[in-house]
Amino acid sequence: MEARYPHQIWEIEVPIHGAEVADVEDLDALKMAFHVAHKTLFEINDPNSEVEFVTWRAHVKCRLKPSATGQLAASIGTETVASRRPVFFSATGWVDAPVARFETMKSGEPLTGPAIVESSYTTVVIDPGAIAERTQGGGLRVTF
């Protein structure tokens, strides 16, 4: 049987209600939310067609404790190993970006992107034109 509509690609933001997609019912509800959003935007939908989710975005908000718990300590040594790595950005193409160790960054000293900040637990890509800075509290602030 031939499909009524050839394969279509739609980029539509659909919020996930709840903390996770834990079972088939949650997945079915998410697919139905996509079809409802499609109908709202385009006045048509095909709820019998399959849905493939290809992009997931997350927005996270949390309140931090005022104490110093959870901070990565600043390095007491002076081992600042200068390194570079090729990084691709859609706006600039390939660039040879500096790589900084988070533990060796000094508080308040800006690092202008494109750059990479590495630590023992994560890697942060700093976009061209953005500025990364280690805060007094031990965090990493990235501004544009």
Order of alpha helices (4+ residues) and beta strands (2+ residues): alpha-beta-beta-beta-beta-beta-beta-beta
